[in-house]
Amino acid sequence: MSVVDAPSPVLSVPGAVAGPPGTPDATVAWHYGNPFGEQRAAAERVAVIDRSHRFVLSITGAERLTWLHTISSQHVANLADGRSAENLDLDLNGRVQHHFVLTDLDGTVWIDTEADHGPALLDFLRKMVFWADAQPREATDHAVLSLLGPRVGELTTALGVAELPDTYAAVPLPGGGFLRRMPWPTADSFDLVIPRERLTEWWGKLTEAGAEPAGMWAFEALRVTALRPRIGLDTDERTIPHEARWIGGPDEHGAVHLDKGCYRGQETVARVHNLGKPPRHLVLLHLDGSADERPTPGTDVTAGGRAVGRLGTVVDHYELGPIALALIKRAIPAGTELVAGPSAASIDPDSVPADDAPQAGRLAVDRLRGR
């Protein structure tokens, strides 16, 4: 059994309830007895969440960044020490294979991704090394904790840092590992990538300092409202970056830089950006909570009996009730009556991305045609 597939030691904390069997979060705590209170703590105070089931790998070598730049969608060739970015691996048709977060610190690139995607991502990276001075390897000795909430700043002493880093910046932690600020799922989101052997030690230190224990239920509820997809749950084998809101460089909190050099799948990205529109877009759905059961990820979303989309993450939010992410055909209006499994559903109109801006490619074609 892989270390990320084994139950987390934090599950021994009193009140911890493991994630539902068969889900990606089955090996960590789903909640600690008060799911909605934990969400409120993460949104309004400060909460610590065990995400030690993330797959962590490292890349060393003098050419680690320039090499990674050539085989992925993000501009990382000149990433500064102590900086992070989100990145994608695409297939030849521009479909998303892997999403990962990377941090370059003290001569090593640290990458974390979903547990079920990690081995395949590592295998891909190893196969792409060829002659470059880059050595990807699994880092099973490291794990991820997350801190969420506007009061994270009260924990700097416990964290052993002078001040909190800016978005996508990272600072070393005493005893190994680093603290990284993320732009989601809330405006105050931080990841600790730490030695796995110190996981329970860090958990105890942070809770003693005032962080409230929260499960993955809280993280997922806030992620859904932030319209941030999780690969494998909110994506399928056809998903392209534009559909999942992954377009943009680090400054735009995206995972696909539109002004970098060639990479696998770039043709599709450029064509959709300059000349076309994505066939689907990621939106927030409100679900009818009166149904006996919740629909499951992968369920068809229908309108008038016709499939118009794919359901992703489904979760109960402490203020909004049952909600979900879904990839819906772009032509479906926000007011359309939808059905997802046993539940009636409706698109949150504020979640529909604006796509009426003129495209550079279309404008150029029009100029050539004298329009």
C-alpha positions in Angstrom: 0.0 0.0 0.0 1.3 3.4 -0.9 1.8 5.9 1.9 -0.8 8.2 0.4 -3.3 5.3 0.2 -2.9 4.4 3.9 -5.1 6.0 6.6 -3.7 9.2 7.9 -2.4 9.2 11.4 -4.4 12.3 12.0 -7.5 10.1 11.9 -6.6 9.1 15.4 -7.7 12.6 16.6 -10.8 12.3 18.8 -14.0 13.0 16.7 -12.3 12.4 13.3 -14.6 10.7 10.8 -12.9 9.3 7.7 -14.0 10.3 4.2 -16.7 8.2 2.5 -15.3 4.8 1.3 -14.5 4.7 -2.3 -13.9 8.5 -2.6 -10.6 10.3 -3.1 -10.7 11.5 0.5 -11.3 8.1 2.2 -7.9 8.1 4.0 -8.2 11.5 5.7 -10.8 13.1 8.0 -14.0 14.2 6.3 -15.1 16.1 9.4 -14.6 16.1 13.2 -18.2 16.1 14.2 -19.4 19.6 13.2 -19.1 19.9 9.4 -20.9 23.2 9.0 -19.1 24.7 12.0 -15.8 23.6 10.5 -16.6 25.4 7.3 -17.4 28.6 9.1 -14.2 28.3 11.1 -12.2 28.0 7.8 -14.1 30.9 6.2 -14.2 33.3 9.2 -11.5 32.2 11.8 -8.7 29.7 11.2 -8.9 26.0 10.5 -6.3 23.3 9.9 -7.1 20.5 7.3 -5.3 17.2 6.8 -4.5 16.8 3.1 -1.7 14.3 3.6 -3.2 12.1 0.9 -1.8 14.5 -1.7 1.0 12.8 -3.8 4.2 14.7 -3.4 7.3 14.5 -5.7 10.4 16.5 -6.1 12.7 17.4 -9.0 16.3 18.3 -8.5 19.0 19.2 -11.1 20.3 22.5 -12.6 17.8 22.3 -15.5 14.7 21.3 -13.5 12.8 24.5 -14.4 13.8 25.0 -18.0 13.1 21.3 -18.6 9.7 21.4 -16.9 8.9 24.6 -18.9 9.2 22.7 -22.2 6.8 19.9 -21.3 4.1 21.7 -19.4 1.6 24.5 -19.9 2.9 27.1 -17.4 5.7 29.6 -17.8 8.2 28.4 -15.2 11.6 28.7 -16.9 12.4 31.8 -14.8 10.5 31.0 -11.7 12.2 32.7 -8.8 13.4 30.8 -5.7 10.5 30.6 -3.2 7.8 31.0 -5.9 5.0 28.7 -6.9 2.6 28.1 -9.8 -0.1 25.8 -11.0 0.6 23.8 -14.0 -1.0 21.2 -16.4 0.1 18.3 -18.5 -2.0 18.1 -21.7 -2.3 15.4 -24.3 -1.7 16.1 -28.1 -5.3 17.3 -28.4 -5.1 19.7 -25.6 -7.0 17.6 -23.1 -6.0 17.8 -19.4 -4.1 14.8 -18.1 -2.7 16.2 -14.9 -3.0 19.3 -12.7 -0.4 20.1 -10.1 1.0 22.8 -7.9 4.8 23.4 -7.9 7.1 25.3 -5.7 10.8 26.0 -6.4 12.8 26.3 -3.2 16.5 26.0 -2.4 17.4 24.0 -5.6 14.4 21.7 -5.6 11.0 21.8 -7.3 8.3 20.3 -5.1 5.1 19.1 -6.8 1.9 18.0 -5.2 -1.1 16.5 -7.0 -4.0 14.1 -6.5 -3.1 10.8 -5.1 -4.6 8.8 -8.0 -2.8 11.0 -10.6 0.6 11.1 -8.9 2.1 7.8 -10.1 1.2 8.5 -13.7 2.5 12.1 -13.5 5.8 10.9 -12.1 6.0 8.2 -14.8 5.4 10.8 -17.5 8.1 13.2 -16.0 10.7 10.4 -15.8 10.0 9.4 -19.4 10.5 13.0 -20.6 13.9 13.7 -19.0 16.1 12.4 -21.9 19.4 14.3 -21.6 18.2 17.2 -19.2 19.8 17.7 -15.8 16.5 17.0 -13.9 15.8 14.1 -11.6 12.1 13.6 -10.7 11.4 11.3 -7.7 8.5 10.4 -5.4 8.7 12.2 -2.0 6.7 9.9 0.2 8.5 11.4 3.2 6.5 14.7 2.8 2.9 15.5 3.4 0.5 18.4 3.0 -1.5 20.3 5.7 -3.7 23.3 4.8 -4.5 26.4 6.9 -7.6 28.4 6.0 -9.0 31.6 7.4 -8.4 35.3 8.0 -6.8 34.6 11.4 -3.9 32.5 10.0 -1.7 35.5 10.8 -2.1 34.8 14.5 -0.2 31.6 14.0 3.2 33.0 12.8 4.9 32.2 16.1 3.6 28.6 16.0 4.7 28.3 12.4 8.1 29.7 13.1 8.0 32.4 10.4 8.4 36.1 10.7 5.5 36.9 8.4 3.1 35.2 6.1 4.2 34.8 2.4 2.4 36.5 -0.5 0.2 34.5 -3.0 2.2 31.7 -4.6 5.3 32.6 -2.4 6.9 30.0 -0.1 9.1 30.3 3.0 11.1 27.5 4.7 9.7 26.1 8.0 11.9 25.2 10.9 12.7 21.5 10.9 12.1 21.1 7.2 9.4 21.8 4.7 7.8 25.1 3.7 4.8 27.3 4.0 3.1 28.3 0.7 0.2 30.8 0.2 -2.4 29.8 -2.4 -5.1 32.0 -4.0 -7.9 29.4 -3.2 -10.1 28.0 -1.8 -10.3 31.2 0.2 -8.5 34.5 0.2 -6.5 33.3 3.2 -5.2 29.8 2.2 -1.9 28.3 3.1 -0.3 24.9 2.5 2.4 23.4 4.7 4.5 20.8 2.8 6.3 19.1 5.7 8.2 15.9 6.6 5.6 13.2 6.9 7.1 12.0 10.2 6.2 15.4 11.7 2.6 15.4 10.5 1.0 14.8 13.9 3.5 17.0 15.6 2.5 19.9 13.4 -1.2 19.1 13.8 -0.8 19.3 17.6 1.2 22.5 17.4 -1.2 24.3 15.2 -4.4 23.2 17.1 -2.8 24.2 20.4 -2.1 27.7 18.8 -5.7 28.1 18.0 -6.4 26.5 14.6 -9.6 24.6 14.7 -9.6 21.0 13.2 -11.6 20.8 10.0 -12.1 18.0 7.5 -12.0 17.7 3.8 -15.7 18.5 3.7 -14.9 22.0 4.7 -12.1 22.3 2.1 -14.3 20.9 -0.6 -17.3 23.2 0.2 -15.1 26.3 0.0 -13.3 25.0 -3.1 -16.6 24.6 -4.9 -17.8 28.1 -4.1 -14.5 29.4 -5.4 -15.1 27.6 -8.7 -11.9 25.7 -8.5 -12.0 22.3 -10.2 -10.4 19.1 -8.9 -9.0 16.9 -11.6 -10.8 13.6 -11.9 -13.9 14.8 -10.0 -14.7 18.0 -12.0 -13.0 17.0 -15.2 -13.3 14.1 -17.6 -11.3 12.7 -20.5 -12.5 15.4 -22.8 -11.8 18.5 -20.6 -9.6 21.2 -22.1 -8.1 24.0 -20.0 -10.6 26.8 -21.1 -13.5 24.8 -19.8 -12.0 24.4 -16.4 -10.9 28.0 -15.8 -7.2 27.1 -15.9 -6.1 29.7 -18.5 -3.6 32.3 -17.2 -0.1 32.7 -15.9 0.8 32.8 -12.2 -0.2 36.4 -11.8 -3.7 35.5 -13.1 -3.8 32.4 -10.8 -4.1 30.2 -13.8 -2.2 27.1 -15.0 -1.8 27.8 -18.7 0.4 30.7 -19.9 -0.7 32.0 -23.2 2.7 33.6 -24.2 5.1 30.7 -23.6 6.8 28.4 -26.1 5.7 25.1 -27.6 4.3 22.4 -25.4 2.1 19.4 -26.0 -1.5 20.4 -26.6 -0.6 24.1 -27.3 -2.3 24.1 -30.7 -5.7 23.4 -29.1 -5.2 26.0 -26.4 -4.2 28.7 -29.0 -7.0 27.8 -31.4 -9.7 28.0 -28.7 -8.2 31.2 -27.3 -7.8 33.0 -30.6 -10.6 31.6 -32.9 -13.1 29.6 -31.0 -15.1 29.1 -27.8 -14.9 26.1 -25.4 -17.8 23.7 -25.9 -18.5 23.6 -22.1 -17.8 25.8 -19.1 -17.5 25.1 -15.4 -20.4 26.6 -13.3 -21.8 26.4 -9.9 -25.1 24.5 -9.5 -27.6 24.8 -6.7 -29.3 21.5 -6.0 -32.7 20.7 -4.6 -32.0 19.5 -1.1 -35.3 17.7 -0.7 -34.2 14.7 -2.7 -33.5 11.5 -0.6 -30.0 11.2 -2.0 -27.3 13.4 -3.5 -26.2 12.8 -7.1 -22.7 11.5 -7.6 -19.8 13.0 -9.7 -20.0 11.9 -13.3 -23.8 12.0 -13.4 -25.3 13.5 -16.5 -26.9 16.9 -16.1 -30.0 17.0 -18.2 -32.4 19.6 -19.6 -35.8 18.4 -20.9 -34.4 14.9 -20.8 -31.4 15.7 -22.9 -27.8 15.5 -21.5 -26.3 19.0 -21.4 -23.4 18.5 -19.0 -21.5 16.5 -16.5 -21.8 16.8 -12.7 -18.6 17.1 -10.6 -18.1 17.6 -6.9 -21.3 17.6 -4.8 -21.2 19.0 -1.3 -23.4 20.6 1.3 -22.3 24.2 2.1 -22.9 25.8 5.5 -24.8 28.7 3.9 -25.8 27.7 0.4 -27.0 24.2 1.1 -26.3 21.4 -1.5 -24.2 22.7 -4.3 -22.0 21.2 -7.1 -19.6 22.0 -9.8 -20.6 21.0 -13.3 -19.3 21.2 -16.9 -22.3 22.5 -18.8 -22.6 23.2 -22.5 -21.9 26.8 -23.2 -25.1 27.4 -25.0 -27.3 26.5 -22.0 -28.8 29.7 -20.5 -28.4 30.2 -16.7 -32.2 30.1 -16.2 -32.6 26.6 -17.7 -34.3 24.0 -15.5 -31.9 21.2 -15.0 -31.9 17.8 -13.4 -28.9 15.9 -11.9 -29.7 12.4 -10.8 -32.5 12.6 -8.2 -32.1 16.4 -7.8 -33.5 19.4 -9.6 -30.7 21.9 -10.3 -30.1 25.4 -11.4 -27.0 27.3 -12.6 -25.8 30.1 -10.3 -25.9 33.0 -12.8 -22.9 34.7 -11.1 -20.8 31.6 -11.9 -21.3 31.8 -15.7 -18.0 33.1 -17.2 -18.2 36.0 -19.6 -17.0 35.0 -23.0 -18.2 37.9 -25.2 -14.8 39.6 -25.5 -13.5 40.0 -29.0 -10.9 37.4 -29.9 -7.5 38.4 -31.3 -7.6 35.8 -34.0 -11.1 36.7 -35.1 -10.2 40.4 -35.2 -7.2 39.7 -37.3 -9.2 37.6 -39.8 -11.8 40.4 -40.0 -9.0 43.0 -40.7 -7.6 40.8 -43.5 -11.1 40.6 -45.0 -11.6 44.4 -44.8 -14.3 44.2 -42.2 
